[in-house]
Amino acid sequence: MAVIRKYNPGEFCWCDLGTKDVAGAKKFYRGIFGWTAKDIPMGNGEKYSLMRVKGKDVAGIFPMQEAQKKMKAPPFWLPYIWVKSVNATLKKVKAARGKVVMGPMDVMDKGRAAILQDPSGAGVAIWQAGTHRGAALDDTPGTVTWHDLNTPKPAVAGRFYTSVFGWKMETQDFDGNKYFPFTLDGEGVCGMWPFSTKKLPPSWITHFKVANCAKTVAKAKRLGGRVVMGPIAIGEMGHFAILKDPKGAAFGIIGA
């Protein structure tokens, strides 16, 4: 278990799930990750659920808004990247031909956020922390362990993220397959697949750590989830799989 005490600009710090069925999502993810929940009032009778492992916040679940439902937007996991200034980062986003989808907006005293779309169509959020610093735990089953970008335009997306967040895009041979890790100050922060899967739209896939990949896949299927890909062996890291929850939100798992 590793307690996270701080984040540096350019690092992923949080993720949350927007869904039409919060109660069902909480039951599903509790079943595969063992999460507990702390509900926080959002107004209008709705609640934001902080999902926890060992009493530490690791992710969030919230009800999709009416505007999203009217647009028939699918349920989605959204990762957040830590920034010093949301406003300053949005200037870089626009200069790099990204789009501002929502915000900037203050989230009570928790922080300041904006949702953006890279030039290849993948959505991601940025977070300027107030009282909410981000996920407080990693390296434990049920916590976020990695993020991968699924995009049909890896070169375009690569230029965008290196320009906006200061990442360095590298090329790696991964068991005979090409892979593009992004690093920040020499440390890996995320990766990008060289070829997109048509089973998913351009999107960031958040991966959670599990003790056993195959067993978690089987449990997810029993609880109404679907398998998009895997389990697939990834050398010393074990195995990974891409799943969808019962309402269609995609996420990944990595484990033995």
C-alpha positions in Angstrom: 0.0 0.0 0.0 1.3 3.4 -1.0 -0.3 6.6 0.4 -0.1 9.5 -2.1 0.7 12.8 -0.4 1.3 15.1 -3.4 1.0 15.3 -7.2 3.2 17.1 -9.7 1.8 19.1 -12.6 1.2 16.8 -15.5 0.4 13.7 -13.4 -2.9 11.9 -13.4 -4.5 12.6 -10.0 -8.1 11.4 -10.1 -10.8 9.7 -12.1 -14.6 9.5 -11.9 -17.5 7.7 -13.5 -20.5 9.5 -14.9 -23.4 7.1 -15.1 -27.2 6.9 -15.4 -27.3 4.3 -12.6 -25.2 5.3 -9.6 -26.6 2.6 -7.3 -26.0 -0.1 -9.9 -22.4 1.2 -10.6 -21.6 1.2 -6.9 -22.8 -2.3 -6.5 -20.8 -3.5 -9.6 -17.5 -1.9 -8.7 -17.9 -2.8 -5.0 -18.3 -6.4 -6.2 -15.0 -6.4 -8.2 -12.9 -3.9 -6.3 -14.3 -4.1 -2.8 -14.9 -0.3 -2.8 -16.8 1.4 0.0 -18.5 4.8 -0.6 -18.8 8.2 1.1 -21.6 10.3 -0.4 -21.3 14.1 -0.7 -24.3 16.3 -1.6 -24.1 17.9 -5.0 -27.3 19.9 -4.8 -30.7 19.2 -6.4 -30.9 16.1 -4.2 -28.0 14.4 -6.0 -24.8 13.0 -4.5 -21.2 12.5 -5.6 -19.8 9.2 -4.3 -16.2 9.1 -3.2 -15.1 5.4 -3.7 -12.6 4.2 -1.1 -10.1 1.5 -0.5 -8.9 1.1 3.1 -10.6 4.3 4.0 -8.7 6.3 1.3 -10.4 8.0 -1.7 -9.4 6.4 -5.0 -12.2 7.4 -7.5 -15.6 8.9 -7.8 -19.0 8.1 -9.2 -21.6 10.7 -10.1 -25.0 10.9 -11.8 -24.9 12.0 -15.4 -26.6 15.4 -15.9 -29.8 15.9 -17.9 -27.9 17.6 -20.7 -25.7 14.6 -21.1 -28.6 12.3 -21.1 -30.4 14.3 -23.8 -27.3 14.1 -25.9 -27.4 10.3 -25.4 -23.9 10.4 -24.1 -22.7 7.0 -22.9 -21.6 6.4 -19.4 -17.9 7.2 -19.1 -14.8 7.1 -16.9 -13.0 10.5 -17.0 -9.3 10.8 -15.8 -8.0 14.1 -14.4 -4.5 15.6 -14.9 -3.1 17.8 -12.1 -2.2 21.4 -13.2 -1.1 24.5 -11.4 -3.6 26.7 -13.2 -6.7 25.6 -15.2 -6.9 28.9 -17.0 -3.3 28.9 -18.1 -3.5 25.3 -19.2 -6.6 26.0 -21.3 -4.6 28.6 -23.3 -2.1 25.8 -24.1 -5.0 23.5 -25.0 -6.5 26.0 -27.5 -3.0 26.7 -29.0 -2.5 23.0 -29.5 -5.9 22.7 -31.3 -7.7 21.0 -28.5 -11.3 21.9 -27.5 -12.8 23.0 -24.2 -15.9 20.9 -23.6 -16.8 22.2 -20.2 -15.5 24.8 -17.9 -13.5 26.2 -16.4 -15.6 25.8 -13.3 -15.1 25.9 -9.5 -16.2 22.7 -7.7 -17.1 24.3 -4.3 -13.9 24.5 -2.3 -12.6 21.2 -3.7 -10.8 22.7 -6.7 -11.2 24.1 -10.2 -11.7 21.9 -13.2 -12.3 21.8 -17.0 -13.0 19.0 -19.4 -11.3 19.1 -22.8 -11.0 17.1 -25.9 -7.7 16.4 -27.7 -7.5 16.9 -31.5 -8.1 13.1 -32.0 -11.4 13.2 -30.1 -10.4 11.8 -26.7 -11.7 13.5 -23.6 -9.8 14.2 -20.5 -10.1 16.6 -17.5 -7.7 19.0 -15.7 -7.7 19.7 -12.0 -6.4 22.6 -10.0 -6.6 21.4 -6.4 -8.4 23.1 -3.5 -9.2 21.0 -0.5 -9.5 17.8 -2.7 -6.0 16.8 -3.7 -6.9 13.7 -5.7 -6.6 9.9 -5.1 -4.9 9.2 -1.8 -3.8 5.6 -2.4 -2.1 3.5 -5.1 -0.2 0.2 -5.5 -3.2 -1.6 -3.9 -5.9 -3.7 -5.5 -8.8 -1.4 -6.4 -6.7 1.6 -7.0 -5.7 3.3 -10.3 -2.5 1.9 -11.7 -2.2 3.2 -15.3 -3.9 5.1 -18.1 -3.8 4.3 -21.9 -5.0 6.4 -24.8 -6.9 4.7 -27.5 -6.8 6.9 -30.6 -6.8 6.6 -34.4 -4.3 9.4 -34.6 -1.4 8.7 -32.3 0.9 11.2 -33.9 -1.6 14.0 -33.6 -2.5 13.1 -30.0 1.2 12.8 -29.1 2.0 16.3 -30.3 -1.0 17.6 -28.3 -0.1 16.1 -24.9 3.6 16.8 -25.2 2.9 20.4 -25.9 0.2 20.9 -23.3 1.6 18.9 -20.3 5.3 18.7 -21.0 5.3 14.9 -21.5 7.9 13.2 -23.6 6.6 10.6 -26.0 8.8 7.5 -26.4 8.6 4.3 -28.4 8.9 0.9 -26.7 8.9 -2.7 -27.9 6.4 -4.5 -25.7 6.6 -8.2 -26.2 7.1 -7.7 -29.9 4.5 -5.0 -30.2 5.1 -1.3 -30.5 3.9 0.9 -27.7 4.2 4.6 -26.9 4.9 5.5 -23.2 4.6 9.1 -22.1 7.1 10.2 -19.5 7.4 13.2 -17.2 10.9 14.0 -15.8 11.9 10.5 -16.7 9.0 8.7 -15.0 6.2 7.0 -16.8 2.8 8.7 -16.5 0.7 6.9 -19.1 0.8 5.3 -22.5 -0.7 5.2 -26.0 -1.6 2.3 -28.1 -0.1 2.4 -31.7 -3.4 1.2 -33.2 -6.9 2.1 -32.0 -9.5 -0.6 -31.3 -12.7 0.0 -33.2 -14.6 -1.5 -30.2 -14.0 1.8 -28.4 -14.2 5.5 -29.4 -11.1 7.7 -29.1 -10.7 7.7 -25.3 -8.5 7.4 -22.3 -8.8 4.0 -20.6 -8.2 4.0 -16.8 -6.7 0.8 -15.5 -7.2 -0.5 -11.9 -4.9 -2.9 -10.1 -6.3 -6.3 -9.2 -4.8 -9.3 -7.5 -5.8 -11.7 -10.3 -6.9 -10.5 -13.8 -8.7 -13.7 -14.9 -10.6 -14.1 -11.7 -11.6 -10.4 -11.8 -12.8 -10.8 -15.4 -14.9 -13.8 -14.4 -16.4 -11.9 -11.5 -17.2 -8.9 -13.7 -19.0 -11.1 -16.1 -21.1 -12.6 -13.3 -22.1 -9.1 -12.2 -23.2 -8.1 -15.7 -20.0 -6.6 -17.1 -18.7 -7.3 -20.6 -15.2 -8.2 -22.0 -13.8 -5.9 -24.7 -10.3 -7.3 -24.8 -8.2 -9.9 -22.9 -7.0 -11.1 -20.6 -3.7 -10.6 -22.4 -0.2 -11.4 -21.0 2.1 -8.3 -20.6 5.3 -9.9 -19.5 6.4 -9.3 -15.9 3.4 -7.0 -15.3 1.1 -10.0 -15.5 -2.1 -9.6 -17.5 -4.5 -6.9 -18.6 -8.1 -6.8 -19.8 -10.5 -4.1 -21.0 -14.0 -4.4 -19.7 -17.3 -2.5 -19.8 -19.6 -2.2 -16.8 -23.3 -3.1 -17.1 -24.1 0.4 -18.4 -21.3 0.4 -20.9 -18.5 2.5 -19.3 -15.1 1.1 -20.4 -12.2 0.6 -18.0 -9.1 -1.6 -17.7 -7.6 -4.0 -15.1 -4.0 -5.1 -14.6 -3.0 -8.0 -12.4 -1.4 -11.4 -12.1 
